[in-house]
Amino acid sequence: MGYICGASAFLIVGLPLLGEWMIRRDLRKQIQGEPVHPNYRRYLRYHAQPKAISSIYTVGWWIAFVPVFLGSWVYCIAKYGYLFGVGLGWLPSLIVGVIAAYLWPAILVLTFAATFAITR
């Protein structure tokens, strides 16, 4: 169980940090005049975002992920009992949390629209 939780934590936290480290490493190589990967400019064009947008999206990602993950994990524990809920419930909770976290801008817009429609 510890290995699985550690792997999940690496996928959630470690991969974005690893990607950031790889971009910085390639920038250092480029500044020092060392050769970089031939598709590096194409990668930066499609995957690099301005820092302000990236940091705002990341903060929103975590704000959406944590409550959805914890809420769905608690639901799994309540629905399937302690053994299956705690032991296996983290996996569907992780999937639901990641999907909701990537869609947080749409969820925010729909929340504001629903609030406006209800209070109107």
C-alpha positions, 0 to 999 in steps of 0.5 A: 500500500505504501508503494502505491501511495508513493507512486500516486504522490509522485504522479500528482506532485513529481511529474509537474516538477520534473517537467519544470526541471527539464525545461530549465535544464534545456534552457541552461544548455541553450544559454551555455551553447550546448546542443538541445533536443531538435524538437525543443522549440516546437515543445516550447511553442505548444507546451510552455505557458506564460508564468502568470497563467501557469501559476494561476491554473496550478493554484486552481488545479490544487484548490479543485483537486483536494476537496474533490479527492477527499470528498470522493474518498470519504464517499467510497469509505461510506459506501463500500466500508472501511476495508474497500473504501480506504484500501481501494477507494483512493484510486477512483477518487484520484481519477475523479479528482484529477478530471475535476481539477483539469476542468476547474475553469469550467466548473467555476463558470458553471457555479457562477452561472448557477448561482446567478440563475438561482438568485435572480 
